[in-house]
Amino acid sequence: MNASPEELEKTDFYPFSQIAEQPNAMSIWGMVAHIIYSQIDPDLPSTLSKTVINDIIRGKVGFESLLFSDDLDMKALENYGSIAQRANLSLQAGCDLALYCWAKLDIMEQLAAELPPLSAKGWNRWHGIR
């Protein structure tokens, strides 16, 4: 997507910033898409971008609830390593949970062996605690 950050604030990000301001915001979970915002982070899809997750979603938008990656076995991420590498990158970027939806046992075992447990921040978000 080639829109400017200012344009995105008024369009794509606006509904999410409105949700973030609601009293029940911590009970609403979010999912990061694999879209590339070329004027924010031209190199990485949102799911793997610290800039998008920390600066935009958590910062500008103010979304502090639980945040999932989209399914990490989608074609949009095929150039970013194995499923386990993608999962690690999404967690390092700021997602609380990494989704893998294909249920291939060997990959699920690899994910279980290689990924860290849910962080304390993620645990608090899961339970709606700020």
N, CA, C and O atoms as a GROMACS GRO file, in nm:
protein
  520
    1MET      N    1   0.084  -0.117   0.000
    1MET     CA    2   0.000   0.000   0.000
    1MET      C    3   0.089   0.123   0.000
    1MET      O    4   0.185   0.131   0.077
    2ASN      N    5   0.058   0.217  -0.084
    2ASN     CA    6   0.144   0.333  -0.103
    2ASN      C    7   0.090   0.461  -0.038
    2ASN      O    8   0.145   0.568  -0.062
    3ALA      N    9  -0.013   0.452   0.042
    3ALA     CA   10  -0.071   0.570   0.107
    3ALA      C   11   0.025   0.627   0.211
    3ALA      O   12   0.105   0.553   0.270
    4SER      N   13   0.016   0.757   0.233
    4SER     CA   14   0.100   0.821   0.334
    4SER      C   15   0.049   0.788   0.474
    4SER      O   16  -0.068   0.755   0.491
    5PRO      N   17   0.136   0.798   0.574
    5PRO     CA   18   0.091   0.774   0.711
    5PRO      C   19  -0.024   0.867   0.751
    5PRO      O   20  -0.115   0.826   0.823
    6GLU      N   21  -0.020   0.990   0.705
    6GLU     CA   22  -0.127   1.086   0.737
    6GLU      C   23  -0.260   1.042   0.676
    6GLU      O   24  -0.364   1.050   0.741
    7GLU      N   25  -0.256   0.995   0.552
    7GLU     CA   26  -0.378   0.945   0.487
    7GLU      C   27  -0.430   0.820   0.559
    7GLU      O   28  -0.550   0.806   0.579
    8LEU      N   29  -0.339   0.731   0.596
    8LEU     CA   30  -0.379   0.609   0.665
    8LEU      C   31  -0.442   0.638   0.801
    8LEU      O   32  -0.534   0.568   0.843
    9GLU      N   33  -0.392   0.740   0.870
    9GLU     CA   34  -0.451   0.779   1.000
    9GLU      C   35  -0.597   0.817   0.985
    9GLU      O   36  -0.678   0.788   1.073
   10LYS      N   37  -0.631   0.881   0.873
   10LYS     CA   38  -0.768   0.926   0.849
   10LYS      C   39  -0.858   0.816   0.794
   10LYS      O   40  -0.981   0.827   0.802
   11THR      N   41  -0.799   0.710   0.738
   11THR     CA   42  -0.879   0.607   0.671
   11THR      C   43  -0.861   0.471   0.741
   11THR      O   44  -0.939   0.436   0.829
   12ASP      N   45  -0.760   0.397   0.703
   12ASP     CA   46  -0.741   0.261   0.750
   12ASP      C   47  -0.723   0.249   0.901
   12ASP      O   48  -0.777   0.157   0.963
   13PHE      N   49  -0.649   0.340   0.962
   13PHE     CA   50  -0.618   0.330   1.105
   13PHE      C   51  -0.728   0.391   1.192
   13PHE      O   52  -0.737   0.358   1.311
   14TYR      N   53  -0.809   0.477   1.136
   14TYR     CA   54  -0.909   0.551   1.214
   14TYR      C   55  -1.003   0.462   1.296
   14TYR      O   56  -1.018   0.485   1.416
   15PRO      N   57  -1.066   0.361   1.236
   15PRO     CA   58  -1.159   0.280   1.316
   15PRO      C   59  -1.090   0.210   1.434
   15PRO      O   60  -1.150   0.191   1.539
   16PHE      N   61  -0.964   0.173   1.415
   16PHE     CA   62  -0.892   0.104   1.521
   16PHE      C   63  -0.854   0.200   1.634
   16PHE      O   64  -0.854   0.161   1.751
   17SER      N   65  -0.822   0.324   1.600
   17SER     CA   66  -0.794   0.422   1.706
   17SER      C   67  -0.921   0.453   1.784
   17SER      O   68  -0.914   0.481   1.904
   18GLN      N   69  -1.036   0.450   1.718
   18GLN     CA   70  -1.164   0.471   1.788
   18GLN      C   71  -1.192   0.356   1.884
   18GLN      O   72  -1.238   0.379   1.996
   19ILE      N   73  -1.166   0.234   1.843
   19ILE     CA   74  -1.183   0.118   1.930
   19ILE      C   75  -1.089   0.128   2.050
   19ILE      O   76  -1.129   0.099   2.162
   20ALA      N   77  -0.964   0.168   2.025
   20ALA     CA   78  -0.864   0.176   2.132
   20ALA      C   79  -0.905   0.274   2.241
   20ALA      O   80  -0.858   0.262   2.354
   21GLU      N   81  -0.991   0.369   2.209
   21GLU     CA   82  -1.034   0.469   2.307
   21GLU      C   83  -1.154   0.424   2.390
   21GLU      O   84  -1.189   0.491   2.488
   22GLN      N   85  -1.216   0.314   2.355
   22GLN     CA   86  -1.336   0.267   2.424
   22GLN      C   87  -1.301   0.204   2.559
   22GLN      O   88  -1.193   0.148   2.574
   23PRO      N   89  -1.392   0.213   2.657
   23PRO     CA   90  -1.366   0.154   2.789
   23PRO      C   91  -1.341   0.003   2.785
   23PRO      O   92  -1.267  -0.050   2.868
   24ASN      N   93  -1.402  -0.065   2.689
   24ASN     CA   94  -1.384  -0.210   2.680
   24ASN      C   95  -1.275  -0.250   2.580
   24ASN      O   96  -1.272  -0.364   2.535
   25ALA      N   97  -1.187  -0.159   2.546
   25ALA     CA   98  -1.086  -0.184   2.443
   25ALA      C   99  -0.999  -0.305   2.472
   25ALA      O  100  -0.958  -0.375   2.380
   26MET      N  101  -0.970  -0.332   2.599
   26MET     CA  102  -0.883  -0.445   2.632
   26MET      C  103  -0.950  -0.579   2.607
   26MET      O  104  -0.883  -0.682   2.604
   27SER      N  105  -1.081  -0.580   2.588
   27SER     CA  106  -1.151  -0.706   2.560
   27SER      C  107  -1.159  -0.736   2.411
   27SER      O  108  -1.211  -0.840   2.371
   28ILE      N  109  -1.108  -0.646   2.328
   28ILE     CA  110  -1.112  -0.662   2.183
   28ILE      C  111  -0.972  -0.696   2.135
   28ILE      O  112  -0.877  -0.620   2.159
   29TRP      N  113  -0.958  -0.809   2.069
   29TRP     CA  114  -0.828  -0.852   2.019
   29TRP      C  115  -0.812  -0.810   1.874
   29TRP      O  116  -0.910  -0.787   1.804
   30GLY      N  117  -0.686  -0.800   1.830
   30GLY     CA  118  -0.659  -0.758   1.693
   30GLY      C  119  -0.569  -0.856   1.619
   30GLY      O  120  -0.499  -0.938   1.680
   31MET      N  121  -0.572  -0.846   1.488
   31MET     CA  122  -0.488  -0.929   1.402
   31MET      C  123  -0.414  -0.838   1.303
   31MET      O  124  -0.474  -0.748   1.244
   32VAL      N  125  -0.286  -0.863   1.287
   32VAL     CA  126  -0.204  -0.786   1.195
   32VAL      C  127  -0.205  -0.855   1.058
   32VAL      O  128  -0.182  -0.976   1.049
   33ALA      N  129  -0.231  -0.780   0.954
   33ALA     CA  130  -0.231  -0.834   0.818
   33ALA      C  131  -0.088  -0.837   0.763
   33ALA      O  132   0.002  -0.776   0.820
   34HIS      N  133  -0.070  -0.909   0.656
   34HIS     CA  134   0.062  -0.921   0.593
   34HIS      C  135   0.088  -0.810   0.490
   34HIS      O  136   0.173  -0.826   0.402
   35ILE      N  137   0.016  -0.702   0.499
   35ILE     CA  138   0.029  -0.592   0.403
   35ILE      C  139   0.160  -0.516   0.424
   35ILE      O  140   0.208  -0.504   0.537
   36ILE      N  141   0.218  -0.467   0.317
   36ILE     CA  142   0.336  -0.380   0.327
   36ILE      C  143   0.289  -0.236   0.308
   36ILE      O  144   0.235  -0.200   0.204
   37TYR      N  145   0.312  -0.156   0.411
   37TYR     CA  146   0.286  -0.012   0.402
   37TYR      C  147   0.417   0.053   0.358
   37TYR      O  148   0.504   0.080   0.441
   38SER      N  149   0.431   0.077   0.229
   38SER     CA  150   0.559   0.117   0.172
   38SER      C  151   0.613   0.248   0.226
   38SER      O  152   0.734   0.270   0.223
   39GLN      N  153   0.527   0.337   0.275
   39GLN     CA  154   0.577   0.464   0.330
   39GLN      C  155   0.603   0.457   0.480
   39GLN      O  156   0.648   0.555   0.540
   40ILE      N  157   0.575   0.341   0.541
   40ILE     CA  158   0.604   0.323   0.683
   40ILE      C  159   0.720   0.227   0.701
   40ILE      O  160   0.817   0.259   0.770
   41ASP      N  161   0.711   0.110   0.639
   41ASP     CA  162   0.820   0.012   0.639
   41ASP      C  163   0.820  -0.055   0.503
   41ASP      O  164   0.745  -0.150   0.481
   42PRO      N  165   0.904  -0.006   0.410
   42PRO     CA  166   0.902  -0.060   0.273
   42PRO      C  167   0.959  -0.201   0.260
   42PRO      O  168   0.945  -0.263   0.155
   43ASP      N  169   1.024  -0.251   0.366
   43ASP     CA  170   1.093  -0.379   0.356
   43ASP      C  171   1.017  -0.499   0.413
   43ASP      O  172   1.037  -0.612   0.369
   44LEU      N  173   0.929  -0.473   0.510
   44LEU     CA  174   0.864  -0.585   0.579
   44LEU      C  175   0.713  -0.572   0.580
   44LEU      O  176   0.659  -0.462   0.587
   45PRO      N  177   0.644  -0.686   0.571
   45PRO     CA  178   0.499  -0.684   0.589
   45PRO      C  179   0.467  -0.649   0.736
   45PRO      O  180   0.548  -0.673   0.826
   46SER      N  181   0.352  -0.593   0.757
   46SER     CA  182   0.313  -0.546   0.891
   46SER      C  183   0.333  -0.651   0.999
   46SER      O  184   0.378  -0.620   1.109
   47THR      N  185   0.301  -0.775   0.968
   47THR     CA  186   0.314  -0.884   1.065
   47THR      C  187   0.455  -0.897   1.120
   47THR      O  188   0.473  -0.942   1.233
   48LEU      N  189   0.554  -0.859   1.042
   48LEU     CA  190   0.694  -0.876   1.080
   48LEU      C  191   0.764  -0.744   1.110
   48LEU      O  192   0.885  -0.742   1.132
   49SER      N  193   0.690  -0.634   1.109
   49SER     CA  194   0.749  -0.501   1.119
   49SER      C  195   0.735  -0.440   1.259
   49SER      O  196   0.624  -0.412   1.304
   50LYS      N  197   0.849  -0.421   1.325
   50LYS     CA  198   0.848  -0.352   1.454
   50LYS      C  199   0.795  -0.210   1.438
   50LYS      O  200   0.726  -0.158   1.526
   51THR      N  201   0.826  -0.147   1.325
   51THR     CA  202   0.781  -0.010   1.302
   51THR      C  203   0.629  -0.005   1.295
   51THR      O  204   0.567   0.080   1.360
   52VAL      N  205   0.568  -0.093   1.220
   52VAL     CA  206   0.422  -0.093   1.209
   52VAL      C  207   0.358  -0.128   1.342
   52VAL      O  208   0.266  -0.060   1.387
   53ILE      N  209   0.406  -0.235   1.406
   53ILE     CA  210   0.342  -0.280   1.530
   53ILE      C  211   0.368  -0.183   1.645
   53ILE      O  212   0.273  -0.141   1.712
   54ASN      N  213   0.492  -0.147   1.668
   54ASN     CA  214   0.523  -0.062   1.785
   54ASN      C  215   0.489   0.085   1.763
   54ASN      O  216   0.426   0.148   1.847
   55ASP      N  217   0.532   0.140   1.650
   55ASP     CA  218   0.512   0.283   1.627
   55ASP      C  219   0.370   0.317   1.586
   55ASP      O  220   0.315   0.419   1.630
   56ILE      N  221   0.309   0.233   1.503
   56ILE     CA  222   0.176   0.265   1.452
   56ILE      C  223   0.066   0.201   1.536
   56ILE      O  224  -0.015   0.272   1.597
   57ILE      N  225   0.061   0.068   1.541
   57ILE     CA  226  -0.050   0.001   1.610
   57ILE      C  227  -0.049   0.032   1.760
   57ILE      O  228  -0.151   0.074   1.815
   58ARG      N  229   0.062   0.012   1.824
   58ARG     CA  230   0.070   0.036   1.969
   58ARG      C  231   0.084   0.185   2.000
   58ARG      O  232   0.028   0.234   2.099
   59GLY      N  233   0.158   0.258   1.916
   59GLY     CA  234   0.184   0.400   1.941
   59GLY      C  235   0.073   0.490   1.893
   59GLY      O  236  -0.011   0.532   1.972
   60LYS      N  237   0.072   0.521   1.765
   60LYS     CA  238  -0.025   0.617   1.709
   60LYS      C  239  -0.170   0.574   1.727
   60LYS      O  240  -0.254   0.653   1.769
   61VAL      N  241  -0.200   0.448   1.695
   61VAL     CA  242  -0.337   0.399   1.707
   61VAL      C  243  -0.375   0.382   1.854
   61VAL      O  244  -0.490   0.404   1.892
   62GLY      N  245  -0.280   0.342   1.936
   62GLY     CA  246  -0.306   0.325   2.079
   62GLY      C  247  -0.368   0.191   2.114
   62GLY      O  248  -0.429   0.178   2.221
   63PHE      N  249  -0.354   0.092   2.026
   63PHE     CA  250  -0.412  -0.040   2.050
   63PHE      C  251  -0.322  -0.117   2.145
   63PHE      O  252  -0.210  -0.153   2.108
   64GLU      N  253  -0.368  -0.144   2.266
   64GLU     CA  254  -0.286  -0.212   2.367
   64GLU      C  255  -0.337  -0.350   2.402
   64GLU      O  256  -0.283  -0.413   2.493
   65SER      N  257  -0.437  -0.399   2.332
   65SER     CA  258  -0.492  -0.530   2.361
   65SER      C  259  -0.410  -0.640   2.293
   65SER      O  260  -0.308  -0.613   2.231
   66LEU      N  261  -0.456  -0.764   2.306
   66LEU     CA  262  -0.387  -0.879   2.250
   66LEU      C  263  -0.380  -0.868   2.098
   66LEU      O  264  -0.480  -0.837   2.033
   67LEU      N  265  -0.263  -0.895   2.043
   67LEU     CA  266  -0.242  -0.880   1.900
   67LEU      C  267  -0.187  -1.010   1.840
   67LEU      O  268  -0.083  -1.060   1.884
   68PHE      N  269  -0.258  -1.062   1.741
   68PHE     CA  270  -0.221  -1.185   1.671
   68PHE      C  271  -0.155  -1.151   1.538
   68PHE      O  272  -0.181  -1.046   1.479
   69SER      N  273  -0.070  -1.241   1.492
   69SER     CA  274  -0.029  -1.236   1.352
   69SER      C  275  -0.144  -1.296   1.272
   69SER      O  276  -0.229  -1.365   1.328
   70ASP      N  277  -0.148  -1.272   1.144
   70ASP     CA  278  -0.236  -1.350   1.056
   70ASP      C  279  -0.167  -1.485   1.038
   70ASP      O  280  -0.055  -1.504   1.086
   71ASP      N  281  -0.229  -1.578   0.969
   71ASP     CA  282  -0.171  -1.711   0.948
   71ASP      C  283  -0.034  -1.700   0.882
   71ASP      O  284  -0.019  -1.639   0.776
   72LEU      N  285   0.064  -1.757   0.946
   72LEU     CA  286   0.203  -1.745   0.900
   72LEU      C  287   0.238  -1.838   0.784
   72LEU      O  288   0.350  -1.834   0.733
   73ASP      N  289   0.144  -1.922   0.743
   73ASP     CA  290   0.169  -2.012   0.631
   73ASP      C  291   0.105  -1.960   0.502
   73ASP      O  292   0.073  -2.037   0.412
   74MET      N  293   0.087  -1.830   0.494
   74MET     CA  294   0.028  -1.769   0.374
   74MET      C  295   0.139  -1.732   0.276
   74MET      O  296   0.253  -1.706   0.315
   75LYS      N  297   0.104  -1.731   0.150
   75LYS     CA  298   0.200  -1.702   0.042
   75LYS      C  299   0.269  -1.566   0.058
   75LYS      O  300   0.383  -1.549   0.015
   76ALA      N  301   0.201  -1.470   0.118
   76ALA     CA  302   0.258  -1.336   0.134
   76ALA      C  303   0.388  -1.337   0.215
   76ALA      O  304   0.468  -1.245   0.204
   77LEU      N  305   0.408  -1.441   0.295
   77LEU     CA  306   0.528  -1.448   0.379
   77LEU      C  307   0.628  -1.554   0.335
   77LEU      O  308   0.725  -1.581   0.406
   78GLU      N  309   0.607  -1.613   0.220
   78GLU     CA  310   0.692  -1.725   0.177
   78GLU      C  311   0.840  -1.689   0.163
   78GLU      O  312   0.924  -1.779   0.166
   79ASN      N  313   0.874  -1.563   0.149
   79ASN     CA  314   1.014  -1.522   0.133
   79ASN      C  315   1.081  -1.482   0.265
   79ASN      O  316   1.190  -1.426   0.264
   80TYR      N  317   1.015  -1.512   0.377
   80TYR     CA  318   1.067  -1.468   0.507
   80TYR      C  319   1.105  -1.585   0.598
   80TYR      O  320   1.097  -1.574   0.720
   81GLY      N  321   1.147  -1.695   0.538
   81GLY     CA  322   1.196  -1.808   0.616
   81GLY      C  323   1.091  -1.914   0.642
   81GLY      O  324   0.981  -1.911   0.586
   82SER      N  325   1.128  -2.007   0.728
   82SER     CA  326   1.038  -2.117   0.764
   82SER      C  327   0.922  -2.061   0.847
   82SER      O  328   0.922  -1.945   0.887
   83ILE      N  329   0.824  -2.145   0.872
   83ILE     CA  330   0.711  -2.103   0.956
   83ILE      C  331   0.762  -2.063   1.094
   83ILE      O  332   0.717  -1.962   1.149
   84ALA      N  333   0.854  -2.140   1.148
   84ALA     CA  334   0.909  -2.107   1.281
   84ALA      C  335   0.984  -1.974   1.277
   84ALA      O  336   0.973  -1.894   1.370
   85GLN      N  337   1.061  -1.950   1.171
   85GLN     CA  338   1.131  -1.821   1.159
   85GLN      C  339   1.031  -1.706   1.149
   85GLN      O  340   1.050  -1.602   1.212
   86ARG      N  341   0.927  -1.724   1.070
   86ARG     CA  342   0.823  -1.621   1.057
   86ARG      C  343   0.755  -1.595   1.191
   86ARG      O  344   0.730  -1.480   1.228
   87ALA      N  345   0.727  -1.703   1.264
   87ALA     CA  346   0.662  -1.688   1.395
   87ALA      C  347   0.752  -1.609   1.489
   87ALA      O  348   0.706  -1.517   1.557
   88ASN      N  349   0.880  -1.644   1.492
   88ASN     CA  350   0.974  -1.570   1.578
   88ASN      C  351   0.982  -1.423   1.537
   88ASN      O  352   0.983  -1.335   1.623
   89LEU      N  353   0.987  -1.397   1.408
   89LEU     CA  354   0.993  -1.258   1.360
   89LEU      C  355   0.867  -1.181   1.401
   89LEU      O  356   0.875  -1.065   1.440
   90SER      N  357   0.751  -1.245   1.391
   90SER     CA  358   0.627  -1.175   1.428
   90SER      C  359   0.624  -1.145   1.577
   90SER      O  360   0.578  -1.038   1.618
   91LEU      N  361   0.672  -1.237   1.660
   91LEU     CA  362   0.676  -1.213   1.804
   91LEU      C  363   0.779  -1.105   1.838
   91LEU      O  364   0.754  -1.019   1.923
   92GLN      N  365   0.894  -1.109   1.772
   92GLN     CA  366   0.996  -1.006   1.795
   92GLN      C  367   0.946  -0.869   1.750
   92GLN      O  368   0.985  -0.767   1.807
   93ALA      N  369   0.862  -0.866   1.648
   93ALA     CA  370   0.809  -0.739   1.599
   93ALA      C  371   0.706  -0.680   1.695
   93ALA      O  372   0.681  -0.560   1.693
   94GLY      N  373   0.645  -0.765   1.778
   94GLY     CA  374   0.549  -0.713   1.876
   94GLY      C  375   0.414  -0.783   1.882
   94GLY      O  376   0.330  -0.746   1.963
   95CYS      N  377   0.393  -0.882   1.797
   95CYS     CA  378   0.270  -0.961   1.810
   95CYS      C  379   0.279  -1.040   1.941
   95CYS      O  380   0.387  -1.080   1.982
   96ASP      N  381   0.164  -1.060   2.005
   96ASP     CA  382   0.161  -1.141   2.127
   96ASP      C  383   0.153  -1.289   2.094
   96ASP      O  384   0.210  -1.373   2.164
   97LEU      N  385   0.080  -1.321   1.987
   97LEU     CA  386   0.059  -1.460   1.947
   97LEU      C  387   0.083  -1.475   1.797
   97LEU      O  388   0.050  -1.386   1.718
   98ALA      N  389   0.142  -1.587   1.760
   98ALA     CA  390   0.170  -1.617   1.619
   98ALA      C  391   0.076  -1.730   1.576
   98ALA      O  392   0.074  -1.836   1.637
   99LEU      N  393   0.000  -1.706   1.470
   99LEU     CA  394  -0.096  -1.805   1.424
   99LEU      C  395  -0.039  -1.893   1.313
   99LEU      O  396   0.020  -1.846   1.216
  100TYR      N  397  -0.059  -2.022   1.332
  100TYR     CA  398  -0.030  -2.120   1.229
  100TYR      C  399  -0.155  -2.206   1.216
  100TYR      O  400  -0.191  -2.275   1.312
  101CYS      N  401  -0.221  -2.204   1.103
  101CYS     CA  402  -0.355  -2.260   1.089
  101CYS      C  403  -0.363  -2.388   1.007
  101CYS      O  404  -0.474  -2.437   0.984
  102TRP      N  405  -0.252  -2.444   0.963
  102TRP     CA  406  -0.258  -2.559   0.873
  102TRP      C  407  -0.251  -2.693   0.943
  102TRP      O  408  -0.278  -2.795   0.880
  103ALA      N  409  -0.216  -2.697   1.068
  103ALA     CA  410  -0.217  -2.818   1.151
  103ALA      C  411  -0.130  -2.932   1.095
  103ALA      O  412  -0.170  -3.049   1.102
  104LYS      N  413  -0.015  -2.899   1.042
  104LYS     CA  414   0.081  -3.002   1.002
  104LYS      C  415   0.165  -3.033   1.126
  104LYS      O  416   0.235  -2.946   1.178
  105LEU      N  417   0.157  -3.156   1.174
  105LEU     CA  418   0.215  -3.193   1.302
  105LEU      C  419   0.363  -3.160   1.313
  105LEU      O  420   0.406  -3.109   1.416
  106ASP      N  421   0.442  -3.188   1.210
  106ASP     CA  422   0.586  -3.162   1.217
  106ASP      C  423   0.613  -3.014   1.238
  106ASP      O  424   0.704  -2.978   1.312
  107ILE      N  425   0.537  -2.928   1.172
  107ILE     CA  426   0.557  -2.783   1.188
  107ILE      C  427   0.509  -2.738   1.326
  107ILE      O  428   0.574  -2.655   1.390
  108MET      N  429   0.397  -2.792   1.373
  108MET     CA  430   0.348  -2.756   1.507
  108MET      C  431   0.449  -2.796   1.614
  108MET      O  432   0.470  -2.722   1.711
  109GLU      N  433   0.511  -2.913   1.598
  109GLU     CA  434   0.613  -2.956   1.695
  109GLU      C  435   0.734  -2.863   1.691
  109GLU      O  436   0.790  -2.830   1.795
  110GLN      N  437   0.774  -2.822   1.571
  110GLN     CA  438   0.887  -2.728   1.558
  110GLN      C  439   0.853  -2.595   1.624
  110GLN      O  440   0.937  -2.537   1.694
  111LEU      N  441   0.733  -2.546   1.603
  111LEU     CA  442   0.691  -2.420   1.664
  111LEU      C  443   0.693  -2.432   1.817
  111LEU      O  444   0.741  -2.342   1.886
  112ALA      N  445   0.640  -2.541   1.868
  112ALA     CA  446   0.637  -2.561   2.013
  112ALA      C  447   0.777  -2.565   2.071
  112ALA      O  448   0.800  -2.516   2.182
  113ALA      N  449   0.871  -2.623   1.998
  113ALA     CA  450   1.008  -2.635   2.046
  113ALA      C  451   1.085  -2.504   2.037
  113ALA      O  452   1.172  -2.477   2.121
  114GLU      N  453   1.055  -2.421   1.937
  114GLU     CA  454   1.137  -2.303   1.910
  114GLU      C  455   1.082  -2.171   1.962
  114GLU      O  456   1.158  -2.075   1.978
  115LEU      N  457   0.952  -2.163   1.988
  115LEU     CA  458   0.893  -2.034   2.026
  115LEU      C  459   0.893  -2.014   2.177
  115LEU      O  460   0.878  -2.110   2.253
  116PRO      N  461   0.909  -1.890   2.219
  116PRO     CA  462   0.903  -1.862   2.363
  116PRO      C  463   0.758  -1.871   2.412
  116PRO      O  464   0.665  -1.865   2.332
  117PRO      N  465   0.740  -1.885   2.544
  117PRO     CA  466   0.603  -1.882   2.597
  117PRO      C  467   0.545  -1.741   2.585
  117PRO      O  468   0.617  -1.645   2.558
  118LEU      N  469   0.417  -1.731   2.606
  118LEU     CA  470   0.350  -1.602   2.603
  118LEU      C  471   0.416  -1.508   2.704
  118LEU      O  472   0.438  -1.546   2.819
  119SER      N  473   0.448  -1.387   2.661
  119SER     CA  474   0.515  -1.290   2.749
  119SER      C  475   0.421  -1.243   2.860
  119SER      O  476   0.299  -1.262   2.852
  120ALA      N  477   0.478  -1.182   2.962
  120ALA     CA  478   0.395  -1.127   3.071
  120ALA      C  479   0.299  -1.021   3.017
  120ALA      O  480   0.183  -1.015   3.058
  121LYS      N  481   0.348  -0.936   2.925
  121LYS     CA  482   0.260  -0.836   2.864
  121LYS      C  483   0.147  -0.903   2.788
  121LYS      O  484   0.031  -0.862   2.798
  122GLY      N  485   0.180  -1.005   2.710
  122GLY     CA  486   0.079  -1.079   2.636
  122GLY      C  487  -0.022  -1.145   2.728
  122GLY      O  488  -0.142  -1.144   2.700
  123TRP      N  489   0.026  -1.202   2.839
  123TRP     CA  490  -0.062  -1.265   2.937
  123TRP      C  491  -0.161  -1.161   2.993
  123TRP      O  492  -0.280  -1.188   3.005
  124ASN      N  493  -0.109  -1.045   3.028
  124ASN     CA  494  -0.196  -0.939   3.079
  124ASN      C  495  -0.296  -0.893   2.974
  124ASN      O  496  -0.412  -0.868   3.007
  125ARG      N  497  -0.254  -0.882   2.850
  125ARG     CA  498  -0.344  -0.844   2.744
  125ARG      C  499  -0.452  -0.950   2.724
  125ARG      O  500  -0.568  -0.917   2.701
  126TRP      N  501  -0.412  -1.077   2.734
  126TRP     CA  502  -0.506  -1.189   2.719
  126TRP      C  503  -0.618  -1.175   2.822
  126TRP      O  504  -0.734  -1.204   2.794
  127HIS      N  505  -0.580  -1.130   2.942
  127HIS     CA  506  -0.676  -1.118   3.051
  127HIS      C  507  -0.734  -0.977   3.067
  127HIS      O  508  -0.803  -0.949   3.165
  128GLY      N  509  -0.704  -0.890   2.971
  128GLY     CA  510  -0.762  -0.756   2.972
  128GLY      C  511  -0.707  -0.664   3.078
  128GLY      O  512  -0.777  -0.574   3.124
  129ILE      N  513  -0.581  -0.685   3.118
  129ILE     CA  514  -0.518  -0.603   3.222
  129ILE      C  515  -0.423  -0.505   3.156
  129ILE      O  516  -0.336  -0.545   3.079
  130ARG      N  517  -0.437  -0.378   3.185
  130ARG     CA  518  -0.344  -0.278   3.131
  130ARG      C  519  -0.221  -0.267   3.214
  130ARG      O  520  -0.132  -0.187   3.183
   0.00000   0.00000   0.00000
